[in-house]
């Protein structure tokens, strides 16, 4: 978060591989709901920051298209003491891809269970899943990962979506154990949407994730019930395994995961289906500001439909809080798609010198 960097007076690289992808310490801050930071430091900075992405896309035979119609406002922060701390994050899109904005995130957390190792979240929150599903360094690539959002018959998986519900995370040393009960991914009207028309999911994660170790390995899964348009439900479950390593000590970084799903009744007259997919990506720094990445994803929905996509991305940290991204995305049977992004992530408060940080 840019306001956290302002509060501590530090570089973005303290928490990021390349904005917005998180390194080992940044992932620790994320899974603790920002409780890994000192609330006295965070409190002195304005919690408000502005998110303004400018995107470009071109795929033959269509001409290139720039979109300047996205603007988001965030409020992220903490209050209390290190032994009795509350944290929160709200993100509202004012405009989103030249259309009316939506509520992306709205959660608060209490962080004083089990001597500070337990964190309870409520609201529209990030589900238990690899950090790379929500914060990644590609224009699309893993940012639009096919596995957690695969469609099987009528069922659209939502294993990477921000959804309304509750989550408990137990973070102790290298142990990351999380479980959540979530429903609608809708705007504010999804706050109390617990009727039979909603996808209801119990999602969980167990990982070895030490904030000082560049390597993270883990398991994530889900058990849920998807309502079908013709009546009845699709009872489904997922199991996924992943590994991630930051690019340090002159060794490139990587992310890889394999996911398996089962749908008992996909709808549309389809039989029970077992789907699966694999993703992998290699990435490395070029100097201190640039990063290049190469990735591929393959999915099988269990009903005879297969997808294979690849991407090559280059990102550059122009200056504080301004990023540039370029990407060539490729899919089987299609011409290459060229994507670009200029991203402004602008805090509204002053930068504090590191030597004035409260102890």
C-alpha positions as CSV (number, residue, x, y, z in Angstrom):
1,X,0.0,0.0,0.0
2,X,1.5,3.4,-0.9
3,X,0.3,5.0,2.3
4,X,2.2,2.3,4.3
5,X,5.4,3.1,2.4
6,X,4.8,6.8,3.1
7,X,4.3,6.2,6.8
8,X,7.5,4.2,7.1
9,X,9.5,6.3,4.6
10,X,10.6,3.2,2.8
11,X,10.9,2.0,-0.8
12,X,8.1,-0.1,-2.4
13,X,10.6,-3.0,-2.8
14,X,10.4,-3.6,1.0
15,X,7.1,-5.4,0.3
16,X,7.0,-6.0,-3.4
17,X,8.7,-8.1,-6.0
18,X,7.3,-5.6,-8.5
19,X,4.1,-3.7,-7.7
20,X,1.6,-5.1,-7.1
21,X,3.1,-8.6,-6.6
22,X,4.2,-9.1,-3.1
23,X,7.5,-10.6,-1.8
24,X,7.7,-12.9,1.3
25,X,7.5,-10.0,3.8
26,X,4.7,-8.3,1.8
27,X,2.7,-11.6,1.7
28,X,3.1,-11.8,5.5
29,X,1.7,-8.3,5.9
30,X,-1.2,-9.3,3.5
31,X,-2.2,-12.5,5.3
32,X,-2.1,-10.8,8.8
33,X,-4.5,-8.1,7.5
34,X,-1.7,-5.5,7.9
35,X,-1.3,-6.4,11.6
36,X,2.3,-7.2,10.8
37,X,2.9,-3.4,10.7
38,X,3.1,-1.1,13.7
39,X,-0.3,0.6,14.1
40,X,1.4,3.7,15.6
41,X,3.4,4.2,12.4
42,X,0.4,3.5,10.1
43,X,-1.9,5.8,12.0
44,X,0.1,8.9,11.4
45,X,-0.4,8.7,7.6
46,X,-3.6,9.4,5.8
47,X,-5.3,6.1,5.0
48,X,-6.7,7.4,1.7
49,X,-4.9,6.7,-1.6
50,X,-6.0,6.9,-5.2
51,X,-5.7,4.2,-7.8
52,X,-5.7,5.3,-11.5
53,X,-4.8,2.7,-14.2
54,X,-4.6,3.6,-17.9
55,X,-4.8,0.5,-20.1
56,X,-4.1,-0.3,-23.7
57,X,-5.1,-3.4,-25.7
58,X,-4.8,-4.4,-29.4
59,X,-5.5,-7.7,-31.2
60,X,-5.6,-8.0,-35.0
61,X,-7.7,-7.2,-36.9
62,X,-8.9,-4.6,-34.4
63,X,-7.0,-1.4,-33.9
64,X,-5.5,-0.5,-30.6
65,X,-7.6,1.0,-27.8
66,X,-6.7,3.1,-24.8
67,X,-9.0,3.2,-21.8
68,X,-8.6,6.1,-19.3
69,X,-11.9,5.5,-17.5
70,X,-10.9,3.8,-14.3
71,X,-10.5,5.6,-10.9
72,X,-10.4,3.9,-7.5
73,X,-10.2,5.2,-4.0
74,X,-8.8,3.2,-1.1
75,X,-8.9,3.5,2.6
76,X,-6.4,1.2,4.4
77,X,-5.1,1.5,7.8
78,X,-5.0,0.4,11.5
79,X,-6.0,1.7,14.9
80,X,-5.4,0.5,18.4
81,X,-2.2,-0.7,20.0
82,X,0.1,-3.6,18.9
83,X,-1.7,-5.8,21.6
84,X,-5.2,-4.7,20.7
85,X,-5.2,-3.8,17.0
86,X,-7.9,-3.4,14.4
87,X,-7.2,-3.1,10.7
88,X,-9.3,-2.3,7.6
89,X,-9.3,-1.9,3.8
90,X,-12.0,-0.4,1.6
91,X,-11.7,0.0,-2.2
92,X,-14.4,1.7,-4.2
93,X,-14.1,2.1,-8.0
94,X,-15.6,5.5,-9.0
95,X,-15.3,4.4,-12.6
96,X,-14.2,1.0,-13.8
97,X,-13.2,0.4,-17.4
98,X,-15.3,3.4,-18.5
99,X,-18.4,2.1,-16.7
100,X,-20.0,2.8,-13.3
101,X,-17.7,1.8,-10.5
102,X,-18.2,-1.1,-8.1
103,X,-17.2,-2.0,-4.5
104,X,-14.0,-4.1,-4.8
105,X,-13.0,-4.6,-1.2
106,X,-14.6,-3.7,2.2
107,X,-13.3,-5.6,5.3
108,X,-12.1,-5.0,8.8
109,X,-10.2,-7.4,11.1
110,X,-9.5,-7.9,14.8
111,X,-6.0,-9.1,15.4
112,X,-5.6,-10.0,19.0
113,X,-6.5,-13.7,19.2
114,X,-4.0,-16.3,20.3
115,X,-1.5,-13.8,21.5
116,X,-1.6,-11.9,18.2
117,X,-1.4,-14.9,15.9
118,X,-5.2,-15.1,15.2
119,X,-7.0,-12.7,12.9
120,X,-10.7,-12.5,12.2
121,X,-11.9,-10.7,9.1
122,X,-15.5,-9.7,8.2
123,X,-16.8,-8.0,5.0
124,X,-15.9,-8.3,1.3
125,X,-12.6,-9.9,1.7
126,X,-9.8,-11.8,0.0
127,X,-10.5,-15.5,0.1
128,X,-7.8,-18.0,1.3
129,X,-5.7,-18.6,-1.8
130,X,-2.2,-18.0,-3.1
131,X,-1.3,-14.2,-2.9
132,X,-0.5,-14.3,-6.6
133,X,-4.2,-14.8,-7.5
134,X,-5.0,-11.3,-6.2
135,X,-1.7,-9.4,-6.4
136,X,0.4,-10.1,-9.5
137,X,2.9,-8.4,-11.8
138,X,1.3,-9.2,-15.2
139,X,-1.1,-7.0,-17.2
140,X,-3.3,-10.1,-17.5
141,X,-1.4,-13.4,-17.2
142,X,-1.9,-14.8,-13.7
143,X,-4.0,-11.7,-12.9
144,X,-6.7,-13.4,-14.9
145,X,-5.7,-16.9,-13.8
146,X,-7.9,-19.5,-15.6
147,X,-7.9,-22.0,-12.7
148,X,-9.6,-20.2,-9.8
149,X,-12.2,-18.8,-12.2
150,X,-12.7,-21.8,-14.5
151,X,-16.2,-22.3,-15.9
152,X,-17.7,-25.9,-15.7
153,X,-21.1,-26.0,-17.2
154,X,-23.1,-23.3,-15.4
155,X,-20.7,-23.1,-12.5
156,X,-18.2,-20.2,-12.6
157,X,-15.6,-20.8,-9.9
158,X,-14.8,-17.9,-7.7
159,X,-11.7,-19.1,-5.8
160,X,-9.8,-15.8,-6.4
161,X,-12.7,-13.3,-6.1
162,X,-13.3,-10.9,-3.3
163,X,-16.5,-12.1,-1.6
164,X,-18.7,-11.3,1.3
165,X,-18.2,-13.4,4.4
166,X,-15.9,-14.2,7.3
167,X,-12.4,-15.5,7.5
168,X,-10.1,-16.7,10.3
169,X,-6.3,-16.7,9.8
170,X,-3.8,-18.2,12.2
171,X,-0.3,-16.9,11.4
172,X,2.5,-18.2,13.7
173,X,6.2,-18.2,12.5
174,X,6.1,-20.1,9.1
175,X,2.6,-21.5,9.6
176,X,-0.2,-19.9,7.5
177,X,-3.6,-21.5,8.2
178,X,-6.8,-19.8,6.9
179,X,-10.4,-20.7,6.6
180,X,-13.4,-18.6,5.3
181,X,-17.1,-18.9,4.7
182,X,-18.0,-16.7,1.8
183,X,-21.0,-16.0,-0.5
184,X,-21.7,-13.2,-3.0
185,X,-19.0,-11.2,-4.9
186,X,-21.5,-8.4,-5.5
187,X,-21.4,-4.8,-4.5
188,X,-22.8,-3.5,-1.2
189,X,-26.1,-5.4,-1.9
190,X,-24.2,-8.6,-1.4
191,X,-23.6,-7.8,2.3
192,X,-26.5,-10.0,3.5
193,X,-27.0,-12.2,0.5
194,X,-27.1,-15.6,2.1
195,X,-30.2,-17.0,0.3
196,X,-30.3,-20.1,-1.8
197,X,-29.6,-18.2,-5.0
198,X,-26.0,-17.5,-3.9
199,X,-22.8,-19.6,-4.3
200,X,-21.8,-20.5,-0.8
201,X,-18.2,-21.7,-0.3
202,X,-16.0,-22.9,2.6
203,X,-12.5,-22.1,1.4
204,X,-9.3,-22.9,3.2
205,X,-5.5,-22.7,2.9
206,X,-2.5,-24.3,4.6
207,X,1.0,-23.1,3.8
208,X,4.6,-22.9,4.8
209,X,5.2,-19.2,4.5
210,X,7.9,-17.5,6.5
211,X,8.2,-13.7,6.1
212,X,12.0,-14.1,5.9
213,X,12.1,-17.0,3.4
214,X,11.7,-16.3,-0.3
215,X,10.2,-19.8,-0.8
216,X,6.5,-20.4,0.0
217,X,4.7,-23.7,-0.6
218,X,1.1,-24.5,0.2
219,X,-2.3,-26.1,-0.3
220,X,-5.7,-24.5,-0.9
221,X,-9.1,-25.9,-1.3
222,X,-12.9,-25.3,-1.3
223,X,-16.2,-27.0,-0.8
224,X,-19.3,-25.3,-2.1
225,X,-22.8,-25.3,-3.5
226,X,-23.7,-23.5,-6.8
227,X,-27.4,-22.8,-7.6
228,X,-28.5,-24.0,-11.0
229,X,-30.8,-22.0,-13.3
230,X,-33.0,-25.0,-13.9
231,X,-33.3,-25.7,-10.2
232,X,-31.1,-27.8,-7.9
233,X,-27.5,-27.3,-6.9
234,X,-24.0,-28.2,-8.1
235,X,-22.1,-29.6,-5.1
236,X,-18.4,-29.0,-5.9
237,X,-15.0,-29.1,-4.3
238,X,-11.5,-28.1,-5.3
239,X,-7.9,-29.0,-4.2
240,X,-4.9,-27.0,-5.3
241,X,-1.2,-27.0,-4.6
242,X,1.3,-24.2,-5.3
243,X,4.9,-23.0,-4.8
244,X,6.4,-19.6,-5.2
245,X,9.9,-18.2,-4.8
246,X,11.0,-14.6,-5.0
247,X,13.9,-13.7,-7.4
248,X,16.8,-13.3,-4.9
249,X,20.5,-14.3,-4.7
250,X,20.8,-14.2,-8.5
251,X,18.2,-17.0,-9.0
252,X,15.0,-16.2,-11.0
253,X,11.7,-16.4,-9.2
254,X,8.8,-18.7,-10.1
255,X,5.2,-19.4,-9.3
256,X,3.5,-22.7,-10.1
257,X,0.2,-24.3,-9.1
258,X,-1.9,-27.3,-10.0
259,X,-5.7,-27.4,-9.2
260,X,-8.3,-30.2,-9.4
261,X,-12.0,-29.7,-9.2
262,X,-15.1,-31.9,-9.1
263,X,-18.7,-30.8,-10.0
264,X,-21.4,-33.2,-9.2
265,X,-24.0,-31.5,-11.4
266,X,-22.6,-28.8,-13.7
267,X,-26.1,-28.1,-15.1
268,X,-27.1,-27.7,-18.8
269,X,-27.7,-31.4,-18.9
270,X,-24.0,-32.2,-18.4
271,X,-22.8,-35.2,-16.4
272,X,-20.6,-34.9,-13.3
273,X,-17.2,-33.5,-14.3
274,X,-13.6,-33.6,-13.0
275,X,-11.6,-30.5,-14.2
276,X,-8.0,-29.5,-13.7
277,X,-5.4,-27.0,-14.7
278,X,-1.8,-26.0,-14.3
279,X,-0.1,-22.6,-14.3
280,X,3.6,-21.6,-14.1
281,X,5.5,-18.5,-14.5
282,X,9.2,-17.5,-14.3
283,X,10.3,-14.0,-13.6
284,X,13.5,-12.1,-12.8
285,X,14.8,-8.6,-12.2
286,X,16.5,-6.5,-14.8
287,X,18.5,-4.0,-12.8
288,X,16.7,-2.4,-9.8
289,X,13.5,-1.1,-11.6
290,X,12.6,-3.6,-14.4
291,X,11.3,-7.2,-14.3
292,X,10.5,-9.7,-17.1
293,X,8.2,-12.7,-16.8
294,X,7.1,-15.6,-19.0
295,X,4.1,-17.8,-18.1
296,X,1.7,-20.4,-19.4
297,X,-1.7,-21.8,-18.2
298,X,-3.6,-24.9,-19.3
299,X,-7.1,-25.9,-18.2
300,X,-9.5,-28.8,-18.8
301,X,-13.1,-28.3,-17.7
302,X,-13.8,-32.1,-17.8
303,X,-16.5,-31.6,-20.4
304,X,-14.3,-31.6,-23.5
305,X,-13.2,-28.0,-23.4
306,X,-9.5,-27.1,-23.1
307,X,-7.7,-23.8,-22.9
308,X,-4.0,-22.9,-23.2
309,X,-2.7,-19.4,-22.9
310,X,0.7,-17.9,-22.5
311,X,2.2,-14.4,-21.7
312,X,5.4,-12.5,-21.8
313,X,5.5,-9.4,-19.6
314,X,7.9,-6.5,-19.0
315,X,7.3,-4.1,-16.2
316,X,9.2,-0.9,-15.2
317,X,9.0,1.1,-12.0
318,X,9.2,4.6,-13.4
319,X,9.3,6.5,-10.2
320,X,7.7,6.4,-6.8
321,X,4.1,5.2,-7.1
322,X,4.1,5.1,-11.0
323,X,4.5,1.8,-12.9
324,X,4.5,0.8,-16.6
325,X,3.7,-2.7,-17.9
326,X,3.7,-4.2,-21.4
327,X,2.5,-7.7,-22.4
328,X,2.1,-10.1,-25.3
329,X,-0.6,-12.6,-24.5
330,X,-1.2,-15.6,-26.6
331,X,-4.0,-18.2,-26.8
332,X,-4.3,-21.3,-29.0
333,X,-6.2,-20.5,-32.2
334,X,-5.9,-16.7,-31.7
335,X,-3.6,-13.9,-32.8
336,X,-1.4,-12.3,-30.2
337,X,-3.0,-9.7,-28.0
338,X,-0.9,-6.7,-27.0
339,X,-1.6,-5.1,-23.6
340,X,-0.2,-2.1,-21.8
341,X,-0.8,-0.5,-18.5
342,X,0.3,2.8,-16.8
343,X,-0.6,2.6,-13.2
344,X,-0.6,5.5,-10.7
345,X,-1.0,4.5,-7.0
346,X,-1.0,7.9,-5.3
347,X,-1.1,8.4,-1.5
348,X,-2.6,11.6,-0.1
349,X,-0.3,12.2,2.8
350,X,3.3,13.2,3.3
351,X,6.3,10.9,3.3
352,X,7.8,10.5,6.8
353,X,11.6,10.1,7.2
354,X,12.5,6.6,8.4
355,X,14.4,8.0,11.4
356,X,11.2,9.4,12.8
357,X,9.3,6.1,12.9
358,X,7.9,5.3,16.3
359,X,9.5,2.4,18.0
